Amino acid sequence: MIVVTGAAGFIGSCMAAKLNSLNYNDLILVDDFTKEYKKVNWETKRYSELVPREHFFSWADQNAQKIDFIIHLGARTDTTEKSEAIFEELNIDYSRRVWYLASQKGIPLIYASSAATYGDGKYGYSDDVKKIELLHPLNPYGRSKNDFDKWVLKQPHTPPCWAGFKFFNVYGPNEYHKARMASVVFHSFNQINENGKIQLFRSYRPNFKDGEQLRDFFYVKDLVNVLMWFIDKPRPSSIYNLGTGFARPFTVLANSVFKTLKLHENIQFIDMPEDIRDTYQYYTQADMKKLKAIGYKKPFHTLENGVGDYVSKFLLKQKVM
């Protein structure tokens, strides 16, 4: 039995789909299942039980001995949310309770961290755990993820094997519900359908041209492959980056959407919203040496190939994974 938290969300539902594709059907899906607009993400999945997020720990009191693995992907992921209390409750306290459960019952655990922990990149993008105390995230979401990472590294009692993953800029199917927080690929596709052009943010730094801000864009299909690799057999417990290892400009992403749709490029640059202007990351690039050093060899999608797959197989067909 495998528990997947955040199973109605973007990455959690893709993880459930990946497990199903490999005939893992004894799944316990944990989330808030009252939101009808997320139903498309989980209604076709094969699972043993849906457990509301607030009831999970009482459920686990009765069923922990049956759990083989916990994949903790549930979190508040809105980077514009300013309430520290919300992140304290959902991203830190809840995650600590998951950790305690896994530690006390001897259950292997994977959890989601974030590249938002790196802040402005002053200390680089290495997943060396010795550098985690140095990091200064730019928003409450990033701080909550970094605070949990720091807490994990201080724990005397741990699950038998565990891994935290700093997800970089993940895009792909099942993000339809994320509204403003959906990927640039998703928004670009919809903008083309609505008015034939893609809007990208102007740069507010002289060393970056408009639309040339750089991100490590990571396809969700690659992400779930890595998590599956950790589920298959024990790997060294630590905190790992999860990105391609290559920073790419937003203009390349936009051009890839146009190319997949067989349309001529039409990009408009717009002002960046003031509420994110001071905390915007202009460059992210995962240092992937650590994951490769422990033996992960499967290649990742290039941005062009990932965008092409996402647009042609999911967005155009209005399909979920």
C-alpha positions as protocol buffer text, in pm:
chain_id: "A"
residue {
  index: 1
  type: MET
  ca { x: 0 y: 0 z: 0 }
}
residue {
  index: 2
  type: ILE
  ca { x: 138 y: 340 z: -105 }
}
residue {
  index: 3
  type: VAL
  ca { x: 11 y: 671 z: 33 }
}
residue {
  index: 4
  type: VAL
  ca { x: 15 y: 974 z: -198 }
}
residue {
  index: 5
  type: THR
  ca { x: -66 y: 1308 z: -35 }
}
residue {
  index: 6
  type: GLY
  ca { x: -169 y: 1599 z: -257 }
}
residue {
  index: 7
  type: ALA
  ca { x: -323 y: 1337 z: -487 }
}
residue {
  index: 8
  type: ALA
  ca { x: -585 y: 1573 z: -631 }
}
residue {
  index: 9
  type: GLY
  ca { x: -319 y: 1826 z: -725 }
}
residue {
  index: 10
  type: PHE
  ca { x: -82 y: 1861 z: -1017 }
}
residue {
  index: 11
  type: ILE
  ca { x: 221 y: 1650 z: -926 }
}
residue {
  index: 12
  type: GLY
  ca { x: 37 y: 1420 z: -686 }
}
residue {
  index: 13
  type: SER
  ca { x: -215 y: 1311 z: -949 }
}
residue {
  index: 14
  type: CYS
  ca { x: 63 y: 1258 z: -1204 }
}
residue {
  index: 15
  type: MET
  ca { x: 241 y: 1041 z: -947 }
}
residue {
  index: 16
  type: ALA
  ca { x: -75 y: 835 z: -897 }
}
residue {
  index: 17
  type: ALA
  ca { x: -102 y: 794 z: -1275 }
}
residue {
  index: 18
  type: LYS
  ca { x: 260 y: 677 z: -1295 }
}
residue {
  index: 19
  type: LEU
  ca { x: 201 y: 423 z: -1018 }
}
residue {
  index: 20
  type: ASN
  ca { x: -113 y: 296 z: -1190 }
}
residue {
  index: 21
  type: SER
  ca { x: 77 y: 258 z: -1518 }
}
residue {
  index: 22
  type: LEU
  ca { x: 312 y: 18 z: -1337 }
}
residue {
  index: 23
  type: ASN
  ca { x: 20 y: -172 z: -1179 }
}
residue {
  index: 24
  type: TYR
  ca { x: 49 y: -14 z: -836 }
}
residue {
  index: 25
  type: ASN
  ca { x: -322 y: 11 z: -764 }
}
residue {
  index: 26
  type: ASP
  ca { x: -332 y: -29 z: -385 }
}
residue {
  index: 27
  type: LEU
  ca { x: -306 y: 345 z: -336 }
}
residue {
  index: 28
  type: ILE
  ca { x: -433 y: 565 z: -56 }
}
residue {
  index: 29
  type: LEU
  ca { x: -498 y: 908 z: -206 }
}
residue {
  index: 30
  type: VAL
  ca { x: -493 y: 1194 z: 46 }
}
residue {
  index: 31
  type: ASP
  ca { x: -615 y: 1547 z: -25 }
}
residue {
  index: 32
  type: ASP
  ca { x: -913 y: 1780 z: -7 }
}
residue {
  index: 33
  type: PHE
  ca { x: -1150 y: 1603 z: -244 }
}
residue {
  index: 34
  type: THR
  ca { x: -1434 y: 1854 z: -204 }
}
residue {
  index: 35
  type: LYS
  ca { x: -1303 y: 2077 z: -482 }
}
residue {
  index: 36
  type: GLU
  ca { x: -1498 y: 1977 z: -792 }
}
residue {
  index: 37
  type: TYR
  ca { x: -1258 y: 2151 z: -1031 }
}
residue {
  index: 38
  type: LYS
  ca { x: -986 y: 1905 z: -926 }
}
residue {
  index: 39
  type: LYS
  ca { x: -1199 y: 1595 z: -971 }
}
residue {
  index: 40
  type: VAL
  ca { x: -1071 y: 1533 z: -1324 }
}
residue {
  index: 41
  type: ASN
  ca { x: -725 y: 1471 z: -1175 }
}
residue {
  index: 42
  type: TRP
  ca { x: -823 y: 1174 z: -960 }
}
residue {
  index: 43
  type: GLU
  ca { x: -1157 y: 1033 z: -1077 }
}
residue {
  index: 44
  type: THR
  ca { x: -1002 y: 791 z: -1330 }
}
residue {
  index: 45
  type: LYS
  ca { x: -718 y: 675 z: -1104 }
}
residue {
  index: 46
  type: ARG
  ca { x: -719 y: 324 z: -954 }
}
residue {
  index: 47
  type: TYR
  ca { x: -693 y: 337 z: -576 }
}
residue {
  index: 48
  type: SER
  ca { x: -806 y: 160 z: -259 }
}
residue {
  index: 49
  type: GLU
  ca { x: -931 y: 461 z: -68 }
}
residue {
  index: 50
  type: LEU
  ca { x: -970 y: 838 z: -74 }
}
residue {
  index: 51
  type: VAL
  ca { x: -877 y: 989 z: 262 }
}
residue {
  index: 52
  type: PRO
  ca { x: -950 y: 1356 z: 335 }
}
residue {
  index: 53
  type: ARG
  ca { x: -636 y: 1543 z: 436 }
}
residue {
  index: 54
  type: GLU
  ca { x: -768 y: 1631 z: 782 }
}
residue {
  index: 55
  type: HIS
  ca { x: -852 y: 1265 z: 855 }
}
residue {
  index: 56
  type: PHE
  ca { x: -528 y: 1111 z: 737 }
}
residue {
  index: 57
  type: PHE
  ca { x: -355 y: 1075 z: 1074 }
}
residue {
  index: 58
  type: SER
  ca { x: -657 y: 917 z: 1242 }
}
residue {
  index: 59
  type: TRP
  ca { x: -681 y: 682 z: 943 }
}
residue {
  index: 60
  type: ALA
  ca { x: -308 y: 604 z: 978 }
}
residue {
  index: 61
  type: ASP
  ca { x: -352 y: 518 z: 1347 }
}
residue {
  index: 62
  type: GLN
  ca { x: -557 y: 220 z: 1232 }
}
residue {
  index: 63
  type: ASN
  ca { x: -372 y: 132 z: 912 }
}
residue {
  index: 64
  type: ALA
  ca { x: -5 y: 226 z: 946 }
}
residue {
  index: 65
  type: GLN
  ca { x: 108 y: -137 z: 947 }
}
residue {
  index: 66
  type: LYS
  ca { x: -24 y: -175 z: 592 }
}
residue {
  index: 67
  type: ILE
  ca { x: 166 y: 125 z: 448 }
}
residue {
  index: 68
  type: ASP
  ca { x: 472 y: 36 z: 238 }
}
residue {
  index: 69
  type: PHE
  ca { x: 566 y: 388 z: 131 }
}
residue {
  index: 70
  type: ILE
  ca { x: 454 y: 751 z: 176 }
}
residue {
  index: 71
  type: ILE
  ca { x: 491 y: 1003 z: -107 }
}
residue {
  index: 72
  type: HIS
  ca { x: 419 y: 1340 z: 55 }
}
residue {
  index: 73
  type: LEU
  ca { x: 340 y: 1591 z: -219 }
}
residue {
  index: 74
  type: GLY
  ca { x: 60 y: 1782 z: -50 }
}
residue {
  index: 75
  type: ALA
  ca { x: 138 y: 2147 z: 25 }
}
residue {
  index: 76
  type: ARG
  ca { x: 25 y: 2505 z: -19 }
}
residue {
  index: 77
  type: THR
  ca { x: 220 y: 2605 z: -330 }
}
residue {
  index: 78
  type: ASP
  ca { x: 103 y: 2961 z: -398 }
}
residue {
  index: 79
  type: THR
  ca { x: 420 y: 3169 z: -411 }
}
residue {
  index: 80
  type: THR
  ca { x: 217 y: 3492 z: -385 }
}
residue {
  index: 81
  type: GLU
  ca { x: 46 y: 3392 z: -59 }
}
residue {
  index: 82
  type: LYS
  ca { x: 170 y: 3618 z: 221 }
}
residue {
  index: 83
  type: SER
  ca { x: 19 y: 3441 z: 524 }
}
residue {
  index: 84
  type: GLU
  ca { x: 298 y: 3272 z: 717 }
}
residue {
  index: 85
  type: ALA
  ca { x: 32 y: 3096 z: 929 }
}
residue {
  index: 86
  type: ILE
  ca { x: -107 y: 2907 z: 630 }
}
residue {
  index: 87
  type: PHE
  ca { x: 237 y: 2779 z: 534 }
}
residue {
  index: 88
  type: GLU
  ca { x: 316 y: 2695 z: 897 }
}
residue {
  index: 89
  type: GLU
  ca { x: 4 y: 2479 z: 915 }
}
residue {
  index: 90
  type: LEU
  ca { x: 11 y: 2305 z: 576 }
}
residue {
  index: 91
  type: ASN
  ca { x: 379 y: 2297 z: 476 }
}
residue {
  index: 92
  type: ILE
  ca { x: 557 y: 2264 z: 810 }
}
residue {
  index: 93
  type: ASP
  ca { x: 331 y: 2126 z: 1084 }
}
residue {
  index: 94
  type: TYR
  ca { x: 152 y: 1877 z: 859 }
}
residue {
  index: 95
  type: SER
  ca { x: 482 y: 1763 z: 707 }
}
residue {
  index: 96
  type: ARG
  ca { x: 632 y: 1714 z: 1052 }
}
residue {
  index: 97
  type: ARG
  ca { x: 341 y: 1490 z: 1144 }
}
residue {
  index: 98
  type: VAL
  ca { x: 399 y: 1287 z: 826 }
}
residue {
  index: 99
  type: TRP
  ca { x: 768 y: 1259 z: 919 }
}
residue {
  index: 100
  type: TYR
  ca { x: 688 y: 1144 z: 1273 }
}
residue {
  index: 101
  type: LEU
  ca { x: 446 y: 882 z: 1139 }
}
residue {
  index: 102
  type: ALA
  ca { x: 702 y: 747 z: 892 }
}
residue {
  index: 103
  type: SER
  ca { x: 978 y: 747 z: 1156 }
}
residue {
  index: 104
  type: GLN
  ca { x: 774 y: 579 z: 1429 }
}
residue {
  index: 105
  type: LYS
  ca { x: 623 y: 315 z: 1201 }
}
residue {
  index: 106
  type: GLY
  ca { x: 934 y: 246 z: 991 }
}
residue {
  index: 107
  type: ILE
  ca { x: 783 y: 363 z: 661 }
}
residue {
  index: 108
  type: PRO
  ca { x: 1002 y: 492 z: 374 }
}
residue {
  index: 109
  type: LEU
  ca { x: 921 y: 853 z: 285 }
}
residue {
  index: 110
  type: ILE
  ca { x: 959 y: 1089 z: -9 }
}
residue {
  index: 111
  type: TYR
  ca { x: 859 y: 1454 z: 30 }
}
residue {
  index: 112
  type: ALA
  ca { x: 851 y: 1762 z: -190 }
}
residue {
  index: 113
  type: SER
  ca { x: 1077 y: 2057 z: -126 }
}
residue {
  index: 114
  type: SER
  ca { x: 1130 y: 2337 z: -379 }
}
residue {
  index: 115
  type: ALA
  ca { x: 1386 y: 2537 z: -574 }
}
residue {
  index: 116
  type: ALA
  ca { x: 1218 y: 2840 z: -414 }
}
residue {
  index: 117
  type: THR
  ca { x: 1442 y: 2761 z: -115 }
}
residue {
  index: 118
  type: TYR
  ca { x: 1739 y: 2901 z: -311 }
}
residue {
  index: 119
  type: GLY
  ca { x: 1604 y: 3255 z: -313 }
}
residue {
  index: 120
  type: ASP
  ca { x: 1806 y: 3486 z: -537 }
}
residue {
  index: 121
  type: GLY
  ca { x: 2071 y: 3219 z: -593 }
}
residue {
  index: 122
  type: LYS
  ca { x: 2340 y: 3403 z: -396 }
}
residue {
  index: 123
  type: TYR
  ca { x: 2470 y: 3073 z: -261 }
}
residue {
  index: 124
  type: GLY
  ca { x: 2425 y: 2882 z: -583 }
}
residue {
  index: 125
  type: TYR
  ca { x: 2198 y: 2588 z: -658 }
}
residue {
  index: 126
  type: SER
  ca { x: 2388 y: 2299 z: -504 }
}
residue {
  index: 127
  type: ASP
  ca { x: 2190 y: 2044 z: -302 }
}
residue {
  index: 128
  type: ASP
  ca { x: 2479 y: 1999 z: -60 }
}
residue {
  index: 129
  type: VAL
  ca { x: 2293 y: 1979 z: 272 }
}
residue {
  index: 130
  type: LYS
  ca { x: 2570 y: 2175 z: 442 }
}
residue {
  index: 131
  type: LYS
  ca { x: 2455 y: 2485 z: 250 }
}
residue {
  index: 132
  type: ILE
  ca { x: 2087 y: 2468 z: 347 }
}
residue {
  index: 133
  type: GLU
  ca { x: 2133 y: 2682 z: 659 }
}
residue {
  index: 134
  type: LEU
  ca { x: 2277 y: 2961 z: 440 }
}
residue {
  index: 135
  type: LEU
  ca { x: 1976 y: 2994 z: 211 }
}
residue {
  index: 136
  type: HIS
  ca { x: 1742 y: 3293 z: 218 }
}
residue {
  index: 137
  type: PRO
  ca { x: 1419 y: 3225 z: 26 }
}
residue {
  index: 138
  type: LEU
  ca { x: 1238 y: 3527 z: -116 }
}
residue {
  index: 139
  type: ASN
  ca { x: 880 y: 3447 z: -9 }
}
residue {
  index: 140
  type: PRO
  ca { x: 684 y: 3267 z: 266 }
}
residue {
  index: 141
  type: TYR
  ca { x: 635 y: 2960 z: 48 }
}
residue {
  index: 142
  type: GLY
  ca { x: 1009 y: 2920 z: -6 }
}
residue {
  index: 143
  type: ARG
  ca { x: 1078 y: 2983 z: 362 }
}
residue {
  index: 144
  type: SER
  ca { x: 831 y: 2713 z: 466 }
}
residue {
  index: 145
  type: LYS
  ca { x: 1001 y: 2460 z: 243 }
}
residue {
  index: 146
  type: ASN
  ca { x: 1348 y: 2558 z: 360 }
}
residue {
  index: 147
  type: ASP
  ca { x: 1242 y: 2556 z: 725 }
}
residue {
  index: 148
  type: PHE
  ca { x: 1116 y: 2201 z: 687 }
}
residue {
  index: 149
  type: ASP
  ca { x: 1437 y: 2091 z: 512 }
}
residue {
  index: 150
  type: LYS
  ca { x: 1642 y: 2238 z: 797 }
}
residue {
  index: 151
  type: TRP
  ca { x: 1421 y: 2068 z: 1055 }
}
residue {
  index: 152
  type: VAL
  ca { x: 1453 y: 1731 z: 880 }
}
residue {
  index: 153
  type: LEU
  ca { x: 1831 y: 1744 z: 889 }
}
residue {
  index: 154
  type: LYS
  ca { x: 1827 y: 1791 z: 1266 }
}
residue {
  index: 155
  type: GLN
  ca { x: 1602 y: 1494 z: 1345 }
}
residue {
  index: 156
  type: PRO
  ca { x: 1756 y: 1213 z: 1554 }
}
residue {
  index: 157
  type: HIS
  ca { x: 1486 y: 970 z: 1442 }
}
residue {
  index: 158
  type: THR
  ca { x: 1421 y: 917 z: 1074 }
}
residue {
  index: 159
  type: PRO
  ca { x: 1226 y: 688 z: 844 }
}
residue {
  index: 160
  type: PRO
  ca { x: 1427 y: 378 z: 733 }
}
residue {
  index: 161
  type: CYS
  ca { x: 1499 y: 560 z: 408 }
}
residue {
  index: 162
  type: TRP
  ca { x: 1384 y: 904 z: 301 }
}
residue {
  index: 163
  type: ALA
  ca { x: 1442 y: 1170 z: 37 }
}
residue {
  index: 164
  type: GLY
  ca { x: 1340 y: 1533 z: -4 }
}
residue {
  index: 165
  type: PHE
  ca { x: 1330 y: 1677 z: -356 }
}
residue {
  index: 166
  type: LYS
  ca { x: 1380 y: 2040 z: -450 }
}
residue {
  index: 167
  type: PHE
  ca { x: 1149 y: 2063 z: -751 }
}
residue {
  index: 168
  type: PHE
  ca { x: 1253 y: 2327 z: -1003 }
}
residue {
  index: 169
  type: ASN
  ca { x: 1005 y: 2476 z: -1255 }
}
residue {
  index: 170
  type: VAL
  ca { x: 775 y: 2181 z: -1313 }
}
residue {
  index: 171
  type: TYR
  ca { x: 525 y: 2185 z: -1601 }
}
residue {
  index: 172
  type: GLY
  ca { x: 295 y: 1927 z: -1753 }
}
residue {
  index: 173
  type: PRO
  ca { x: -55 y: 1775 z: -1753 }
}
residue {
  index: 174
  type: ASN
  ca { x: -298 y: 1797 z: -1461 }
}
residue {
  index: 175
  type: GLU
  ca { x: -219 y: 2160 z: -1374 }
}
residue {
  index: 176
  type: TYR
  ca { x: -546 y: 2294 z: -1518 }
}
residue {
  index: 177
  type: HIS
  ca { x: -675 y: 2395 z: -1174 }
}
residue {
  index: 178
  type: LYS
  ca { x: -371 y: 2601 z: -1069 }
}
residue {
  index: 179
  type: ALA
  ca { x: -488 y: 2932 z: -1219 }
}
residue {
  index: 180
  type: ARG
  ca { x: -217 y: 3195 z: -1176 }
}
residue {
  index: 181
  type: MET
  ca { x: 26 y: 2936 z: -1039 }
}
residue {
  index: 182
  type: ALA
  ca { x: 7 y: 2713 z: -1350 }
}
residue {
  index: 183
  type: SER
  ca { x: 318 y: 2687 z: -1566 }
}
residue {
  index: 184
  type: VAL
  ca { x: 414 y: 2934 z: -1836 }
}
residue {
  index: 185
  type: VAL
  ca { x: 355 y: 2656 z: -2091 }
}
residue {
  index: 186
  type: PHE
  ca { x: -7 y: 2625 z: -1983 }
}
residue {
  index: 187
  type: HIS
  ca { x: -65 y: 3001 z: -1987 }
}
residue {
  index: 188
  type: SER
  ca { x: 113 y: 3039 z: -2321 }
}
residue {
  index: 189
  type: PHE
  ca { x: -108 y: 2778 z: -2486 }
}
residue {
  index: 190
  type: ASN
  ca { x: -423 y: 2948 z: -2357 }
}
residue {
  index: 191
  type: GLN
  ca { x: -304 y: 3294 z: -2458 }
}
residue {
  index: 192
  type: ILE
  ca { x: -243 y: 3175 z: -2813 }
}
residue {
  index: 193
  type: ASN
  ca { x: -593 y: 3028 z: -2827 }
}
residue {
  index: 194
  type: GLU
  ca { x: -744 y: 3352 z: -2696 }
}
residue {
  index: 195
  type: ASN
  ca { x: -554 y: 3619 z: -2888 }
}
residue {
  index: 196
  type: GLY
  ca { x: -281 y: 3457 z: -3100 }
}
residue {
  index: 197
  type: LYS
  ca { x: 13 y: 3578 z: -2893 }
}
residue {
  index: 198
  type: ILE
  ca { x: 210 y: 3498 z: -2578 }
}
residue {
  index: 199
  type: GLN
  ca { x: 277 y: 3753 z: -2305 }
}
residue {
  index: 200
  type: LEU
  ca { x: 608 y: 3738 z: -2119 }
}
residue {
  index: 201
  type: PHE
  ca { x: 734 y: 3960 z: -1839 }
}
residue {
  index: 202
  type: ARG
  ca { x: 967 y: 4248 z: -1905 }
}
residue {
  index: 203
  type: SER
  ca { x: 1297 y: 4234 z: -1723 }
}
residue {
  index: 204
  type: TYR
  ca { x: 1373 y: 4479 z: -1443 }
}
residue {
  index: 205
  type: ARG
  ca { x: 1743 y: 4397 z: -1437 }
}
residue {
  index: 206
  type: PRO
  ca { x: 1988 y: 4542 z: -1689 }
}
residue {
  index: 207
  type: ASN
  ca { x: 2175 y: 4212 z: -1727 }
}
residue {
  index: 208
  type: PHE
  ca { x: 1862 y: 4030 z: -1849 }
}
residue {
  index: 209
  type: LYS
  ca { x: 1678 y: 4119 z: -2169 }
}
residue {
  index: 210
  type: ASP
  ca { x: 1298 y: 4102 z: -2176 }
}
residue {
  index: 211
  type: GLY
  ca { x: 1190 y: 3739 z: -2183 }
}
residue {
  index: 212
  type: GLU
  ca { x: 1547 y: 3618 z: -2137 }
}
residue {
  index: 213
  type: GLN
  ca { x: 1504 y: 3538 z: -1768 }
}
residue {
  index: 214
  type: LEU
  ca { x: 1636 y: 3186 z: -1718 }
}
residue {
  index: 215
  type: ARG
  ca { x: 1468 y: 2893 z: -1545 }
}
residue {
  index: 216
  type: ASP
  ca { x: 1531 y: 2522 z: -1516 }
}
residue {
  index: 217
  type: PHE
  ca { x: 1204 y: 2394 z: -1666 }
}
residue {
  index: 218
  type: PHE
  ca { x: 1135 y: 2033 z: -1569 }
}
residue {
  index: 219
  type: TYR
  ca { x: 873 y: 1805 z: -1728 }
}
residue {
  index: 220
  type: VAL
  ca { x: 651 y: 1626 z: -1477 }
}
residue {
  index: 221
  type: LYS
  ca { x: 696 y: 1294 z: -1659 }
}
residue {
  index: 222
  type: ASP
  ca { x: 1066 y: 1308 z: -1570 }
}
residue {
  index: 223
  type: LEU
  ca { x: 986 y: 1400 z: -1212 }
}
residue {
  index: 224
  type: VAL
  ca { x: 764 y: 1099 z: -1151 }
}
residue {
  index: 225
  type: ASN
  ca { x: 1025 y: 872 z: -1311 }
}
residue {
  index: 226
  type: VAL
  ca { x: 1281 y: 985 z: -1054 }
}
residue {
  index: 227
  type: LEU
  ca { x: 1040 y: 935 z: -765 }
}
residue {
  index: 228
  type: MET
  ca { x: 957 y: 589 z: -897 }
}
residue {
  index: 229
  type: TRP
  ca { x: 1328 y: 506 z: -905 }
}
residue {
  index: 230
  type: PHE
  ca { x: 1348 y: 587 z: -535 }
}
residue {
  index: 231
  type: ILE
  ca { x: 1043 y: 373 z: -463 }
}
residue {
  index: 232
  type: ASP
  ca { x: 1180 y: 70 z: -650 }
}
residue {
  index: 233
  type: LYS
  ca { x: 1462 y: 15 z: -401 }
}
residue {
  index: 234
  type: PRO
  ca { x: 1632 y: 205 z: -117 }
}
residue {
  index: 235
  type: ARG
  ca { x: 1863 y: 492 z: -220 }
}
residue {
  index: 236
  type: PRO
  ca { x: 2086 y: 711 z: 0 }
}
residue {
  index: 237
  type: SER
  ca { x: 1871 y: 929 z: 226 }
}
residue {
  index: 238
  type: SER
  ca { x: 1922 y: 1301 z: 162 }
}
residue {
  index: 239
  type: ILE
  ca { x: 1778 y: 1613 z: -1 }
}
residue {
  index: 240
  type: TYR
  ca { x: 1814 y: 1623 z: -379 }
}
residue {
  index: 241
  type: ASN
  ca { x: 1766 y: 1873 z: -658 }
}
residue {
  index: 242
  type: LEU
  ca { x: 1520 y: 1777 z: -929 }
}
residue {
  index: 243
  type: GLY
  ca { x: 1559 y: 1970 z: -1253 }
}
residue {
  index: 244
  type: THR
  ca { x: 1723 y: 1920 z: -1590 }
}
residue {
  index: 245
  type: GLY
  ca { x: 2047 y: 2093 z: -1491 }
}
residue {
  index: 246
  type: PHE
  ca { x: 2006 y: 2344 z: -1776 }
}
residue {
  index: 247
  type: ALA
  ca { x: 1864 y: 2697 z: -1746 }
}
residue {
  index: 248
  type: ARG
  ca { x: 1662 y: 2805 z: -2051 }
}
residue {
  index: 249
  type: PRO
  ca { x: 1505 y: 3140 z: -2149 }
}
residue {
  index: 250
  type: PHE
  ca { x: 1131 y: 3199 z: -2142 }
}
residue {
  index: 251
  type: THR
  ca { x: 1151 y: 3301 z: -2509 }
}
residue {
  index: 252
  type: VAL
  ca { x: 1264 y: 2949 z: -2602 }
}
residue {
  index: 253
  type: LEU
  ca { x: 969 y: 2805 z: -2413 }
}
residue {
  index: 254
  type: ALA
  ca { x: 730 y: 3039 z: -2594 }
}
residue {
  index: 255
  type: ASN
  ca { x: 880 y: 2959 z: -2932 }
}
residue {
  index: 256
  type: SER
  ca { x: 844 y: 2586 z: -2858 }
}
residue {
  index: 257
  type: VAL
  ca { x: 470 y: 2632 z: -2800 }
}
residue {
  index: 258
  type: PHE
  ca { x: 432 y: 2823 z: -3128 }
}
residue {
  index: 259
  type: LYS
  ca { x: 635 y: 2560 z: -3314 }
}
residue {
  index: 260
  type: THR
  ca { x: 425 y: 2273 z: -3177 }
}
residue {
  index: 261
  type: LEU
  ca { x: 110 y: 2455 z: -3290 }
}
residue {
  index: 262
  type: LYS
  ca { x: 272 y: 2532 z: -3628 }
}
residue {
  index: 263
  type: LEU
  ca { x: 228 y: 2906 z: -3577 }
}
residue {
  index: 264
  type: HIS
  ca { x: 458 y: 3202 z: -3629 }
}
residue {
  index: 265
  type: GLU
  ca { x: 613 y: 3354 z: -3317 }
}
residue {
  index: 266
  type: ASN
  ca { x: 418 y: 3644 z: -3166 }
}
residue {
  index: 267
  type: ILE
  ca { x: 549 y: 3753 z: -2825 }
}
residue {
  index: 268
  type: GLN
  ca { x: 436 y: 4062 z: -2632 }
}
residue {
  index: 269
  type: PHE
  ca { x: 627 y: 4185 z: -2327 }
}
residue {
  index: 270
  type: ILE
  ca { x: 422 y: 4309 z: -2033 }
}
residue {
  index: 271
  type: ASP
  ca { x: 493 y: 4462 z: -1693 }
}
residue {
  index: 272
  type: MET
  ca { x: 559 y: 4218 z: -1413 }
}
residue {
  index: 273
  type: PRO
  ca { x: 294 y: 4238 z: -1137 }
}
residue {
  index: 274
  type: GLU
  ca { x: 419 y: 4448 z: -849 }
}
residue {
  index: 275
  type: ASP
  ca { x: 337 y: 4181 z: -590 }
}
residue {
  index: 276
  type: ILE
  ca { x: 605 y: 3949 z: -731 }
}
residue {
  index: 277
  type: ARG
  ca { x: 851 y: 4201 z: -877 }
}
residue {
  index: 278
  type: ASP
  ca { x: 1080 y: 4214 z: -572 }
}
residue {
  index: 279
  type: THR
  ca { x: 1084 y: 3839 z: -512 }
}
residue {
  index: 280
  type: TYR
  ca { x: 1112 y: 3717 z: -871 }
}
residue {
  index: 281
  type: GLN
  ca { x: 1384 y: 3462 z: -951 }
}
residue {
  index: 282
  type: TYR
  ca { x: 1569 y: 3563 z: -1268 }
}
residue {
  index: 283
  type: TYR
  ca { x: 1783 y: 3251 z: -1285 }
}
residue {
  index: 284
  type: THR
  ca { x: 1753 y: 2896 z: -1157 }
}
residue {
  index: 285
  type: GLN
  ca { x: 1955 y: 2594 z: -1260 }
}
residue {
  index: 286
  type: ALA
  ca { x: 1965 y: 2269 z: -1068 }
}
residue {
  index: 287
  type: ASP
  ca { x: 2303 y: 2122 z: -985 }
}
residue {
  index: 288
  type: MET
  ca { x: 2227 y: 1758 z: -1066 }
}
residue {
  index: 289
  type: LYS
  ca { x: 2561 y: 1595 z: -977 }
}
residue {
  index: 290
  type: LYS
  ca { x: 2428 y: 1441 z: -656 }
}
residue {
  index: 291
  type: LEU
  ca { x: 2145 y: 1247 z: -819 }
}
residue {
  index: 292
  type: LYS
  ca { x: 2372 y: 1127 z: -1098 }
}
residue {
  index: 293
  type: ALA
  ca { x: 2637 y: 1022 z: -844 }
}
residue {
  index: 294
  type: ILE
  ca { x: 2399 y: 771 z: -686 }
}
residue {
  index: 295
  type: GLY
  ca { x: 2325 y: 613 z: -1023 }
}
residue {
  index: 296
  type: TYR
  ca { x: 2031 y: 785 z: -1190 }
}
residue {
  index: 297
  type: LYS
  ca { x: 2097 y: 766 z: -1564 }
}
residue {
  index: 298
  type: LYS
  ca { x: 1768 y: 812 z: -1747 }
}
residue {
  index: 299
  type: PRO
  ca { x: 1781 y: 1124 z: -1968 }
}
residue {
  index: 300
  type: PHE
  ca { x: 1538 y: 1411 z: -1914 }
}
residue {
  index: 301
  type: HIS
  ca { x: 1322 y: 1577 z: -2179 }
}
residue {
  index: 302
  type: THR
  ca { x: 1471 y: 1887 z: -2335 }
}
residue {
  index: 303
  type: LEU
  ca { x: 1250 y: 2193 z: -2297 }
}
residue {
  index: 304
  type: GLU
  ca { x: 1156 y: 2173 z: -2665 }
}
residue {
  index: 305
  type: ASN
  ca { x: 1062 y: 1803 z: -2645 }
}
residue {
  index: 306
  type: GLY
  ca { x: 879 y: 1837 z: -2315 }
}
residue {
  index: 307
  type: VAL
  ca { x: 673 y: 2133 z: -2434 }
}
residue {
  index: 308
  type: GLY
  ca { x: 595 y: 1950 z: -2759 }
}
residue {
  index: 309
  type: ASP
  ca { x: 476 y: 1641 z: -2572 }
}
residue {
  index: 310
  type: TYR
  ca { x: 267 y: 1839 z: -2324 }
}
residue {
  index: 311
  type: VAL
  ca { x: 100 y: 2059 z: -2584 }
}
residue {
  index: 312
  type: SER
  ca { x: 33 y: 1790 z: -2846 }
}
residue {
  index: 313
  type: LYS
  ca { x: -71 y: 1501 z: -2619 }
}
residue {
  index: 314
  type: PHE
  ca { x: -248 y: 1681 z: -2336 }
}
residue {
  index: 315
  type: LEU
  ca { x: -336 y: 2048 z: -2389 }
}
residue {
  index: 316
  type: LEU
  ca { x: -463 y: 2011 z: -2746 }
}
residue {
  index: 317
  type: LYS
  ca { x: -661 y: 1701 z: -2652 }
}
residue {
  index: 318
  type: GLN
  ca { x: -772 y: 1840 z: -2314 }
}
residue {
  index: 319
  type: LYS
  ca { x: -647 y: 1522 z: -2150 }
}
residue {
  index: 320
  type: VAL
  ca { x: -505 y: 1451 z: -1805 }
}
residue {
  index: 321
  type: MET
  ca { x: -229 y: 1209 z: -1718 }
}
